[in-house]
């Protein structure tokens, strides 16, 4: 091959992976005025919102809905503080949202979903779009109306084409990934029977795991969240009627087996959020013995690595005992120290994206959604993990 031709082909290949600033897709916010009619308010009483970028060509009747993530608030004080930020009010949100990764409209960066109608649901209730309560002490008012926000956005999107969807994917990251678990069955019921509906959770498989001091830090947090925001009535009924403690049905490991809609779980086996806030929360490490390990995995001692490997094993056991191994389920469980991998181009689909068996996340999700091949990929334990984008937080 001529050298000049070879160089040209190389440059074209590099360009196809470009995530340059001039290729950014900024999508305007849409407020949902009719949300007030059903009580669908953000924490502070402002109207909820979403960002919609229209599909085109063969994807014009396909829809991808992506729940935004951003943690939770499980007591009045933290919710009052949250209500004065973009996590609790659309008043403080950016009015333009950057669509990349699974939301990109570039075929070379998002080969399977680039031409779909793509919607980002903004997160402002602090309860994974699942609460239905209100706090009013005469001085302060908080709206825990995540479920109503979800309903209001759906009602707004249906006449805009969602009601005629041929294919649909409900997705989300972190707290939004948990929302995808919680609302998957409802989403499938809303759409026509002939619509191909599937769901994806990215970094939303939060575990009911004891921390390193054997306390139920994450369980206690979720129990308080469910109580404060009136979430229990909106949890999976099969799960709540089966468990002695129905609040535990906030954890996907307990209700995943009741989800009949095809589901894909994207998660790292060493999820950084759970590592830092559930497995080793500040309350369990008052002396800071884990500080160096949290900042640099290479600094973890043998005992700390053993604990992390046990966490990974517990996650795999929880997954294996669910319906995720059914014919229609899919997964991508890699061995990176990360959190959320579908919304960033670097981790979704790029030259150095995380891979398992030479498959990127985008390729694995696409293979599963379109039933090209069985897509259940689990990486070997750390230090496995090809092209990891490890983070510290």
C-alpha positions as CSV (number, residue, x, y, z in Angstrom):
1,X,0.0,0.0,0.0
2,X,1.3,3.5,-0.9
3,X,2.5,5.3,2.3
4,X,0.4,8.4,1.6
5,X,-2.8,6.2,1.2
6,X,-1.9,4.4,4.5
7,X,-1.5,7.7,6.3
8,X,-4.8,9.0,4.9
9,X,-6.6,5.9,6.0
10,X,-5.1,6.2,9.5
11,X,-6.3,9.8,9.7
12,X,-9.8,8.9,8.6
13,X,-9.9,6.2,11.2
14,X,-8.8,8.6,13.9
15,X,-11.4,11.2,12.8
16,X,-14.2,8.6,13.1
17,X,-13.5,8.4,16.8
18,X,-13.2,12.2,17.3
19,X,-14.8,13.6,20.4
20,X,-13.7,17.2,19.6
21,X,-15.6,20.2,21.1
22,X,-16.9,21.2,17.6
23,X,-18.9,18.0,17.4
24,X,-20.8,18.6,20.7
25,X,-24.5,18.3,20.5
26,X,-26.2,20.8,22.9
27,X,-29.9,20.1,23.4
28,X,-32.4,22.7,24.8
29,X,-34.4,22.0,27.9
30,X,-38.2,21.5,27.7
31,X,-40.3,22.3,30.8
32,X,-43.4,20.3,31.4
33,X,-46.2,22.9,32.2
34,X,-48.9,20.3,32.6
35,X,-47.0,18.6,35.4
36,X,-48.6,20.9,37.9
37,X,-52.0,19.4,37.1
38,X,-50.9,16.1,38.6
39,X,-48.6,17.5,41.3
40,X,-45.4,16.7,39.5
41,X,-43.0,19.1,41.0
42,X,-39.3,19.2,41.7
43,X,-38.2,19.4,45.4
44,X,-38.6,23.2,45.4
45,X,-41.9,23.3,43.6
46,X,-40.4,24.2,40.2
47,X,-41.6,22.4,37.0
48,X,-39.8,19.3,35.9
49,X,-38.0,19.1,32.5
50,X,-36.4,17.0,29.9
51,X,-34.2,17.4,26.8
52,X,-35.4,15.9,23.5
53,X,-33.4,15.5,20.3
54,X,-35.5,14.1,17.5
55,X,-34.6,11.0,15.6
56,X,-34.4,10.7,11.9
57,X,-34.3,8.2,9.0
58,X,-34.8,4.6,10.1
59,X,-34.7,5.7,13.8
60,X,-37.5,8.3,13.5
61,X,-40.0,6.0,15.4
62,X,-37.6,4.6,17.9
63,X,-37.2,6.2,21.4
64,X,-34.4,6.1,24.0
65,X,-35.2,7.7,27.4
66,X,-32.3,8.3,29.7
67,X,-32.8,9.0,33.5
68,X,-30.3,11.5,34.8
69,X,-28.5,10.4,38.0
70,X,-27.2,12.4,41.0
71,X,-27.6,10.6,44.3
72,X,-30.5,11.0,46.8
73,X,-31.6,13.0,49.8
74,X,-33.1,11.0,52.7
75,X,-33.7,13.6,55.4
76,X,-35.3,17.0,55.6
77,X,-32.1,19.0,56.0
78,X,-30.3,17.4,53.0
79,X,-33.4,17.8,50.9
80,X,-33.8,21.4,51.8
81,X,-30.1,22.0,50.7
82,X,-30.7,20.0,47.6
83,X,-33.7,22.0,46.6
84,X,-31.5,25.0,46.2
85,X,-29.3,23.3,43.6
86,X,-29.7,21.8,40.1
87,X,-30.4,18.5,41.8
88,X,-33.6,19.8,43.3
89,X,-34.8,22.5,41.0
90,X,-34.9,23.2,37.3
91,X,-34.3,26.9,38.1
92,X,-30.6,26.1,38.7
93,X,-30.1,23.7,35.8
94,X,-28.2,24.3,32.6
95,X,-30.7,25.0,29.9
96,X,-28.5,23.2,27.3
97,X,-27.5,19.6,27.9
98,X,-24.5,17.9,26.2
99,X,-25.6,14.7,24.5
100,X,-22.8,12.2,24.0
101,X,-22.2,8.5,24.6
102,X,-25.5,6.7,24.3
103,X,-27.2,10.0,23.5
104,X,-24.9,11.0,20.6
105,X,-26.3,11.7,17.2
106,X,-23.1,10.6,15.5
107,X,-23.2,7.2,13.8
108,X,-19.5,6.7,14.3
109,X,-19.8,7.4,18.1
110,X,-23.1,5.7,18.8
111,X,-23.7,3.2,16.0
112,X,-27.0,1.7,17.1
113,X,-29.0,4.6,18.7
114,X,-27.6,7.7,17.0
115,X,-30.7,8.3,14.9
116,X,-33.3,7.5,17.6
117,X,-35.4,10.1,19.4
118,X,-33.2,10.6,22.5
119,X,-34.5,12.1,25.7
120,X,-32.7,13.0,28.9
121,X,-35.0,13.2,31.9
122,X,-33.7,15.8,34.3
123,X,-33.4,14.7,37.9
124,X,-34.8,17.0,40.6
125,X,-36.7,14.9,43.2
126,X,-33.9,13.2,45.0
127,X,-35.7,9.9,45.1
128,X,-35.0,8.1,41.8
129,X,-38.3,9.4,40.3
130,X,-40.2,7.2,42.7
131,X,-41.5,9.3,45.7
132,X,-45.1,10.6,46.2
133,X,-45.2,12.7,49.4
134,X,-44.9,16.3,50.6
135,X,-43.3,18.0,53.5
136,X,-44.8,21.3,54.9
137,X,-44.0,22.5,58.3
138,X,-45.5,26.0,57.8
139,X,-42.1,27.5,57.0
140,X,-40.6,25.2,54.4
141,X,-42.2,23.0,51.7
142,X,-40.6,20.1,49.9
143,X,-42.2,18.1,47.1
144,X,-41.2,14.4,47.0
145,X,-43.1,13.8,43.7
146,X,-40.6,11.8,41.6
147,X,-43.3,9.3,40.5
148,X,-45.5,12.2,39.3
149,X,-42.6,13.8,37.5
150,X,-42.1,10.5,35.6
151,X,-45.8,10.3,34.7
152,X,-45.9,14.0,33.6
153,X,-42.9,13.6,31.3
154,X,-44.4,10.5,29.8
155,X,-47.7,12.2,29.2
156,X,-45.9,15.0,27.5
157,X,-43.9,12.7,25.2
158,X,-46.7,10.4,24.2
159,X,-48.3,12.8,21.7
160,X,-44.9,13.9,20.5
161,X,-44.4,10.4,19.0
162,X,-43.7,8.1,21.9
163,X,-47.2,6.5,21.6
164,X,-46.2,5.3,18.1
165,X,-42.8,3.9,19.1
166,X,-41.6,0.8,17.2
167,X,-38.6,0.3,19.5
168,X,-37.9,1.8,22.9
169,X,-35.1,1.6,25.4
170,X,-35.4,3.0,29.0
171,X,-32.0,3.7,30.4
172,X,-30.3,5.6,33.2
173,X,-27.1,6.2,35.1
174,X,-26.4,5.8,38.9
175,X,-29.6,7.0,40.7
176,X,-31.1,7.1,37.2
177,X,-29.9,3.5,36.7
178,X,-31.9,2.6,39.8
179,X,-34.9,4.5,38.2
180,X,-34.6,2.3,35.2
181,X,-35.0,-0.8,37.4
182,X,-37.9,0.8,39.2
183,X,-39.9,2.0,36.2
184,X,-39.0,-0.7,33.6
185,X,-42.3,-2.7,33.9
186,X,-44.4,0.5,34.0
187,X,-42.7,1.8,30.8
188,X,-43.5,-1.5,29.0
189,X,-47.1,-1.3,30.1
190,X,-47.5,2.3,28.8
191,X,-46.4,1.6,25.3
192,X,-48.3,-0.4,22.6
193,X,-48.0,-4.1,22.7
194,X,-46.2,-4.3,19.4
195,X,-43.4,-1.9,20.6
196,X,-40.1,-3.7,21.3
197,X,-39.4,-2.4,24.8
198,X,-36.2,-3.1,26.7
199,X,-34.4,-1.5,29.7
200,X,-30.8,-0.7,30.6
201,X,-29.3,0.2,34.0
202,X,-25.8,1.8,34.1
203,X,-24.2,1.8,37.6
204,X,-27.6,1.3,39.2
205,X,-27.2,-2.2,40.7
206,X,-26.8,-0.9,44.3
207,X,-26.1,-3.7,46.7
208,X,-27.5,-4.4,50.1
209,X,-24.0,-4.9,51.5
210,X,-22.6,-4.4,55.0
211,X,-19.8,-1.9,55.2
212,X,-16.3,-2.8,56.5
213,X,-17.5,-2.3,60.1
214,X,-20.4,-4.7,59.4
215,X,-23.0,-1.9,59.6
216,X,-25.8,-1.7,57.1
217,X,-24.9,1.8,56.0
218,X,-26.6,1.6,52.5
219,X,-29.6,-0.3,53.9
220,X,-30.2,2.3,56.5
221,X,-29.9,5.1,54.0
222,X,-32.4,3.5,51.6
223,X,-34.9,2.7,54.4
224,X,-34.8,6.4,55.4
225,X,-35.2,7.5,51.8
226,X,-38.2,5.2,51.3
227,X,-39.9,6.4,54.4
228,X,-39.3,10.1,53.8
229,X,-40.3,10.2,50.2
230,X,-43.3,7.8,50.4
231,X,-41.7,5.4,48.0
232,X,-42.8,2.1,49.5
233,X,-46.2,2.1,47.8
234,X,-44.5,2.5,44.4
235,X,-42.1,-0.4,44.8
236,X,-42.5,-3.8,43.1
237,X,-45.6,-5.4,44.6
238,X,-44.3,-8.9,44.2
239,X,-41.2,-8.0,46.1
240,X,-42.9,-6.0,48.9
241,X,-45.4,-8.8,49.6
242,X,-42.6,-11.4,49.8
243,X,-40.0,-9.7,52.0
244,X,-40.5,-9.1,55.7
245,X,-39.0,-5.6,55.2
246,X,-40.6,-4.2,52.1
247,X,-38.3,-1.2,52.1
248,X,-35.5,-3.5,50.9
249,X,-37.3,-3.7,47.6
250,X,-35.5,-0.5,46.8
251,X,-32.5,-2.7,46.1
252,X,-32.5,-4.3,42.6
253,X,-31.1,-7.6,43.8
254,X,-34.4,-8.3,45.6
255,X,-36.9,-7.4,42.8
256,X,-34.9,-8.0,39.5
257,X,-36.3,-11.5,39.3
258,X,-39.9,-10.0,39.0
259,X,-39.0,-7.8,36.0
260,X,-40.2,-9.6,32.9
261,X,-39.2,-6.9,30.3
262,X,-35.8,-7.7,28.7
263,X,-33.1,-6.0,30.9
264,X,-29.4,-5.2,30.5
265,X,-27.1,-4.5,33.5
266,X,-24.0,-2.4,32.9
267,X,-22.0,-2.2,36.1
268,X,-18.4,-2.3,37.2
269,X,-17.7,-5.0,39.8
270,X,-15.9,-2.3,41.8
271,X,-18.4,0.5,41.5
272,X,-16.6,3.6,42.9
273,X,-19.8,5.1,44.4
274,X,-20.5,1.9,46.3
275,X,-16.9,1.4,47.2
276,X,-16.6,5.0,48.7
277,X,-20.1,5.4,50.2
278,X,-21.5,1.9,51.0
279,X,-18.6,-0.4,51.5
280,X,-16.2,2.1,53.1
281,X,-18.2,5.2,54.0
282,X,-16.5,7.9,56.0
283,X,-18.4,6.7,59.1
284,X,-16.6,3.3,58.8
285,X,-13.2,4.7,58.3
286,X,-12.7,7.5,60.9
287,X,-8.9,6.9,61.0
288,X,-8.6,7.2,57.2
289,X,-7.0,3.8,56.8
290,X,-8.6,3.5,53.3
291,X,-7.7,7.0,52.0
292,X,-4.7,5.9,50.0
293,X,-6.6,2.8,48.6
294,X,-9.5,5.0,47.5
295,X,-7.2,7.4,45.7
296,X,-5.1,4.8,44.0
297,X,-6.0,1.1,43.8
298,X,-2.4,0.2,43.5
299,X,-2.0,1.5,47.1
300,X,-4.5,-1.0,48.5
301,X,-3.0,-3.6,50.8
302,X,-3.8,-7.3,50.7
303,X,-6.6,-7.2,53.2
304,X,-8.3,-4.3,51.4
305,X,-8.0,-6.0,48.0
306,X,-9.6,-9.1,49.6
307,X,-12.5,-7.0,50.8
308,X,-13.0,-5.5,47.3
309,X,-12.9,-9.0,45.7
310,X,-15.5,-10.2,48.2
311,X,-17.7,-7.3,47.2
312,X,-17.3,-8.3,43.5
313,X,-18.2,-11.9,44.3
314,X,-21.3,-10.8,46.2
315,X,-22.4,-8.7,43.2
316,X,-22.0,-11.7,40.9
317,X,-23.9,-14.0,43.2
318,X,-26.8,-11.5,43.3
319,X,-26.8,-11.2,39.5
320,X,-26.6,-15.0,39.0
321,X,-29.5,-15.6,41.3
322,X,-31.7,-13.3,39.3
323,X,-33.5,-13.6,36.0
324,X,-30.7,-11.8,34.3
325,X,-29.5,-15.1,33.0
326,X,-32.7,-15.6,31.2
327,X,-32.5,-15.7,27.4
328,X,-33.5,-12.1,27.0
329,X,-31.2,-10.6,29.7
330,X,-27.8,-9.1,29.1
331,X,-24.9,-7.7,31.1
332,X,-21.5,-6.1,30.9
333,X,-19.7,-6.4,34.3
334,X,-16.2,-5.1,33.9
335,X,-13.4,-4.8,36.4
336,X,-12.8,-1.1,36.4
337,X,-13.0,1.3,39.3
338,X,-15.6,3.6,37.8
339,X,-19.2,4.8,38.0
340,X,-21.5,5.4,35.0
341,X,-20.1,4.4,31.6
342,X,-22.8,5.0,29.1
343,X,-23.0,8.8,29.0
344,X,-19.3,9.4,28.5
345,X,-18.0,8.9,24.9
346,X,-14.6,7.7,26.3
347,X,-16.2,4.8,28.0
348,X,-19.2,4.2,25.7
349,X,-17.5,3.8,22.3
350,X,-14.0,5.0,21.6
351,X,-10.6,3.7,20.7
352,X,-9.7,3.1,24.3
353,X,-13.1,2.3,25.7
354,X,-13.4,-0.5,28.3
355,X,-13.7,-3.9,26.6
356,X,-14.6,-7.5,27.6
357,X,-13.6,-10.1,25.0
358,X,-12.8,-7.3,22.5
359,X,-16.4,-5.9,22.9
360,X,-17.0,-2.2,23.9
361,X,-20.0,-1.3,26.0
362,X,-21.8,0.2,23.0
363,X,-21.3,-3.0,21.0
364,X,-22.4,-5.3,23.8
365,X,-25.6,-3.2,24.4
366,X,-26.3,-3.1,20.7
367,X,-25.8,-6.8,20.3
368,X,-28.2,-7.4,23.1
369,X,-30.9,-5.0,22.1
370,X,-31.0,-6.1,18.5
371,X,-30.6,-9.8,19.4
372,X,-27.5,-10.1,17.2
373,X,-25.7,-12.4,19.6
374,X,-26.0,-13.4,23.3
375,X,-24.5,-10.5,25.3
376,X,-23.6,-11.6,28.8
377,X,-20.1,-10.4,29.5
378,X,-18.3,-10.7,32.8
379,X,-14.6,-9.7,33.1
380,X,-12.2,-11.6,35.3
381,X,-11.3,-10.0,38.7
382,X,-9.0,-7.0,39.2
383,X,-6.4,-6.4,37.8
384,X,-8.3,-7.5,34.7
385,X,-10.0,-4.7,32.8
386,X,-8.9,-3.6,29.3
387,X,-8.7,0.1,28.8
388,X,-10.2,1.0,32.1
389,X,-11.0,4.7,32.9
390,X,-10.6,4.5,36.6
391,X,-11.8,7.4,38.7
392,X,-11.4,8.7,42.2
393,X,-14.1,10.7,44.0
